Amino acid sequence: MTTLALRVQEAFQAHFHAAPVFLVRAPGRVNLIGEHTDYNEGFVLPMAIDRAVWIAMRPRPDRRVLVHSLDLSQDAEFSLDALEKGTPGWSEYIKGVAWAMLTEALELHGWEGMMTGDVPIGSGLSSSAALEMASARTFAGASNLEWDPARMALLGQKAENQWVGVQCGIMDQMVSAAARRGHALFLDCRSLEYRHIPLPPQVAVCVLDTGTRRDLVDSAYNERRLQCESAAHFFGVRALRDVDPEAFQAGSQLLDPLIRRRARHIISENSRVLQAVQAMQREDVQALGELLDASHASLRDDFEVSSPALNAIVEIARKLPGCLGARMTGAGFGGCALALVREEQAPDFSREVAAEYGLRTGLTPSVYLCQAEEGASLSNPAVNPA
């Protein structure tokens, strides 16, 4: 049993004076490649990581939800019959998921739970989607609902879009709901068709947390989305996914220069995702690393969502032995980068990138060697310990 799984169960026992009935886990994610393409109905290639939100819970006979955050020492309580938006915070994600599920006429029951997690907040590893999918898995378990990963991912996205107010795409919720251990998830964000692509052997995925944070609600994220919609309107298509590189080259000169750069990133990034899948399938880690490098340049120069800290840690990573490629990951403006590193050199790489980044910036980074994990799960801790 993992440390967090044991800790959250013991805390539940102490807080609610009973053993939990279910243990829920939903992972964060790192996106290997395909940034900002999800809300443009394009292609993405994320993987779930071995950092997650955990909820120990037991169903209630009524329609009240009581949750205690072990990490923040805060309580939240609400009724499924009287959902109202409150002050922005972690409980709004749980409430928003309940609201989204109720809009689908799903019959929900109340529950009481203890929550903890180790997905860094605001780092670009999708702590919000992990919380949404943990909440959905908990409501499904308490209410005896079938777990449909795609449907639940869409409900999590609806909660974030319409309740929390962030116009995110579907990628984060989908990989948290449907991932497979040892694989990345190649997702078509329009059809929601997906394939599990094995990670190449003898390489490690190293997440480089810059120690800087951003808040998507207050960032330029929604602005970038509007710019992409403007470009799609110019080309007369539903989304930029429908513009291929040749059509862009032929027609983009009449676009506003800023909008042209935004569109060029999305169109070239979709192409890089497809190339990355092919590189992984033939275990060509050199080509995969070069695609990561090209993605970062595009995000930095065309989409302009990088930051000095992200650029610094990517530059440092690329110069170190064993690094095949590196790029910022997540929505940007702070948070994390990732590096693809030869497995045998990953421990030395991790120490060296942290040390040099600290010297150059004065910031304290965190470096995680991540494993590709399963999507959201529910277990009976008494029968099947995590």
N, C-alpha and C positions, 0 to 999 in steps of 0.2 A: 504494500500500500504506500502511495506517495505521501510525503510529509504534509502537503496541503490537504490532501483527502482526509488524512487522520486528524489533522488540526481542526478542520471545519466540522467534522462529526463530533469530536470531543466538545467543541464550543457549542454546538447545537444541544448536546446533552446537558451541558451546564446551564444554558440560557432558558431552554424550554422544559427541562426536567423530564426528558424522555429521549429515546433513541430516534434518529431520523428513519423514515421509511425508504427514502430514495436518496441517491447521491447523483448529482448532475454535474457534468463537465462540458464546457464548450471552449475551444481553443481560440487564441489569437492567430494572426497570420502574418507572413511576410510575402510580399509580391515579388516573384523573381523578375518578371518583366510584364509590361502592359499597364502603364500608368496613365490614369485619367481617360482610358479608353472605355471603361465600363459604362459610364453614363452617356457615351457616344455609341452604345449598342455594339461595341467591338469585341475584341478578344483579350483575354487576360490569362496569366499563368502563375497563380499564387500557390502557396502551400501552407497548410496549418502547421503551427509550431507547438513545441512542448512547453508552452506557457498558456494558462487557461484561467477562466472564471469557474469556480466551484460553488455549488449550492447544495447544502444538506437540507432536506425538507421532509415534511409530512403533510398530507392533505388535511384540509379542514372540512367539517360538515356544512359550513356556511360559505358565503361568498366574500369573506374578508381575506386580505393578504397582509401578512406581517413578515417583515424581513429585517434582519440585523446585519449590517456590514461590519465584519470583524476587523477589517483594515482601517476603517474610518471611525469605528465606535459610534455609529449612528443607526437609528431605527427609522423605518418607514412603515406606514400602515395606511391602507385604503380599502374601499369597498368596490367590488366589481359593478355594483348597481349605481354608483355615484362617482364616476371618474371625472376628475377635474385637473387641468394643468396647474402645476405648482411652480415653485422656485426651481430654476435649472439645477440639475444635479443627477446623481446616479439613479435615484428612485424613479425619475421621469422616464428612463429607458424601460424599466420594468412595467410602469403604468402604460407607456405607449404601446408596448407589445400586447398587453391585455386589451387595450382599446382596438388595436388592429385586428386581433383575433375575434373580438366581439363583432366587428364590422362584417366578418365572414359568417356570422351566425353560428360560431362555434360555442358549444355549451361549456362554460368554464366553471371550475370549482376553486374555492379559496385554498390557501396553503400558508404554512409558516416556515420560514427558512433562515438559515445562517449562510452568509456569503463571504467568500474570500477570493483572492486571485493574485497572479503574478505577471499579468500582462501590463507593462508600463503604460500609464495613462498619457495620452497625447504624444506618443513616440512614433506613431505611424505603424504600429503593430495591431491596430484594430481592436483596442479594448472595448469600444462601444459595440461592435458586432458580436464580440464574444459574450458581452453582457446580454445583448438582445437574444442570441441563440440559447444561452443558458436559461434565460427567462422563458422563452418559448418551449424549450425542452421540459422545464419545470411545470409550466401550465399544462402541457400535453400529458405529463406523467400524473399530475394531480387530477386531471379530468378524464383520464383513460382515452386519450385521443391518439390516433395513428400518427407516427412521425413521418411526414412527407418532407424531405429536405428542401426541395425547390419551393414548395408552398410556404413552408415556414420561413425560408430565406426572404421571400417576397413580403411576408408580413413584417419581418424585422426591418426591411428596407422602408416599408410604408410607415412604420413607427418612427424611424429616424427622419424621413422626409416630412411627414405631416404632423407629428406630435413634437419631436425635438426641434425640427427646423433646419436640418442639414440635408441638402439635395444630393445625397450620395448615390452611387450606382449600386448594383447588386452583388459585386464581387465579394466583398468582405463577408456578408451574411452567407453567401453560397458556399464559400470554402469552409467557413466555420461549421456549417451544417452537414456538408457532404464529402469532406476530405477523406483520403485513405492514407494509412501509415506508409511511409517510404516513397510516396508519390507526390507530384505536383498536380494541380487540378487545371486542365486546359478547358476554359469555359467560354462558350459563345454567349455573350451577355444579352443578345436579342432572343434567341430561342431557348436559352438556359440548358441547351445540350452540353454535356461535359464528358471528358475522358480523363482517366487517371494515367498520368505519364510518369514512369519510373524515374527517379533521380539517378543521374549517372553515378557509377561506383567510384570510390576513391576520391570523391570531392566532398568538401564540407561547405555548408551555407553559414556564413558568419554575419550576424547582425551587429551593426556598429551604431550604438545609440550616442548621438552627439552631446547629450545632456541639455539640449535646447528643446523647447516645447512650443506648440502652436494650438490654437483653438479654432477648429474648422468653422464654427458658427460665425466667428468674427473675422475670418481670414478672407482671402481673395478666391476661395474655392468656388463659391456661388457665382462670382464674377467670371471665372474661367468657363464655367458651364454655359453662361449666357453668350460668351464669345463664340463657343463652339456651335451653339444653336444658330447664331448669326451666320456663321460660315456655311452650315448645312442649308440654311434658307437661300443663301447666295447660289449654291449649286443645285437648288431645287430638289433636295433629297430629304428623307426623313431624319437621317443622322449621318455624321461624317464617316461611319462605317461603310456607307454606300459609295464613297468616292475613292477610286483606286489611284495609285500614284500617277498614272498616265493622265487621267482626267484632271487631277489637281495641277499637274504641270502645264496642261494645255489651257486651263481656264483661270488660274489663280492670279494672274498679273493685274486683273481688274479689282481684286480684293483690296480693302484697306490693309496696309502693311502689317499692322499689329494682328489683325484677324488672320491674315495669311500665315504668319508665324505660328499662331495657335493651331490652325488647321493642319499645317505641315507636320507638327509634332504628332497629332492624333493619327494621321494617315500613315506616316512612317512607322509609328509605334505599333500599329496593327500589323504591319508587314514584319516587323521584328519579332512579334510574338509567334507568328506562323513559322518563321525561320528558326526560332528557339526550340519549338516543339520538334522540328526535324533534326536539329542538332542534338537534342537529348535522346531522340530515338536511335541515332547512330553513335551515341556516346562521344560526340565531338565536343569536348569541353573547351577547347581553344576557341572554336567558333561561338560557343555560348558566351564565353567571357567577353569576346569582342562585341557581341550584341548588347551586353550589359553596359559596356563603355559607351557605345553609341546612344543608348537610351538616356544615359545621364547627360550627355552633351545636348541632346534634344530638349530634355526637361529644363536644363540650365539656360539655354540660349533662346529656344523658340517658345517654350511654355512659361519660362521664367517663374518656376516654383521652387527652385533650389534656394540655398542660403550660403553665406560665407562659411558657416560651420560644416554644412553638408559637403560643400566643395572641398574644404580642407581635408576632411576625413577620407573622402574618395581619392583625392590626389595622393595622400599618404599611403593608403591601402595599395594603390596600383604599383607603387615603387618597391613594395616589399616582396621578398622571395615567396613563391607559392601562390601569389594572387593571379588568378586568370582574368578577372574583370570585376568592376565595382560600379555601383550607382546609388543615388538616393532612391528611397523606396517610400511608398505612402503618398499622401497628398502633397507633401512638401512643406516649405516655409519653416522647417525645423524637424526634429525627430530623428529618424534613423536612415542609415544607408545599409547596403548589404554588399558583401564580397563573396565571390566564388573562389575557394581556396583548395589547393591540393591537401588531401586529408592529413598526410603525414607532417605537413608543415603548419597545420592550423593552430596548434598550441603556441608555437613561437610567433606566428603571425599575430595572434590575438594580443599577446603581451606587447609586441613591438608597436602595433598600431595604436594601442591605448597610450603607451608612453610618449610616442612622438606627437600625437594629437594633443596631449596635455601640455607638452612643452610649447607647441606652436600657438595654441589658443588660450591657455590658462583654464580651460574647461576640463571637467572630469567626465570621461566617457564611460559607458558600460558596453562590454563586448560579450555577445552570446553565441556560442556554437549551437545551432538549432537542429533538431531532428524533425522530420516530417511526420506529423501525428494524424490520428483519426479525427473525424468531425465529432459533433456534439453527441454525447452518450448519456444514458440513464442506467443506473444499476441499483440493485438492492444490496446495500453494504453488508447486511447480515448474511447474505447468500453468496455474493460475488464481490469481494472487496476489490477496490480500485488498485 
